[in-house]
Amino acid sequence: MTMTNPRRRSRLLPALLLPIALLGMAACSEDDSAQPAAQWTKPADGTAATYTFEVPYGTSVKIDQGQQVDLMPQRLDVKVGETIRIVNDDGRDYMIGPFFVSAGQELFMQFTQAGVLSGVCDMNPEGEFTINVAEA
């Protein structure tokens, strides 16, 4: 039966994890040449959003009961400068395309350049929400 020296194992683990951590930091570093297609900004002047979607209270109960929820489109075509507002009045957090919207919270975003944003969506039968941002 072979026994591993605990001291050797405790020195080996950091040596193995360091390269992984450095690779992760490099992969997550910011690239100044890449601009996001949208930014989190709420207009100070109270301007209404171009597109507004609301998740009503009780949506999680419907989902838990197996009911189909259809509150978001599968695809939304927008133009640079337009905005989206998502209000989650339910008691559960949701993934709505590229956005995570916490229970009782509101998301407001302005689209700043052409591109595509997409992700899993809990609020439509297709299970995906894609936003195509075109030049104005």
Secondary structure as GFF3:
##gff-version 3
##sequence-region A 1 136
A	DSSP	alpha_helix	6	28	.	.	.	ID=ss1
A	DSSP	beta_strand	38	39	.	.	.	ID=ss2
A	DSSP	beta_strand	51	55	.	.	.	ID=ss3
A	DSSP	alpha_helix	59	64	.	.	.	ID=ss4
A	DSSP	beta_strand	75	79	.	.	.	ID=ss5
A	DSSP	beta_strand	83	88	.	.	.	ID=ss6
A	DSSP	beta_strand	94	96	.	.	.	ID=ss7
A	DSSP	beta_strand	99	101	.	.	.	ID=ss8
A	DSSP	beta_strand	106	111	.	.	.	ID=ss9
A	DSSP	beta_strand	115	120	.	.	.	ID=ss10
A	DSSP	beta_strand	128	134	.	.	.	ID=ss11
###
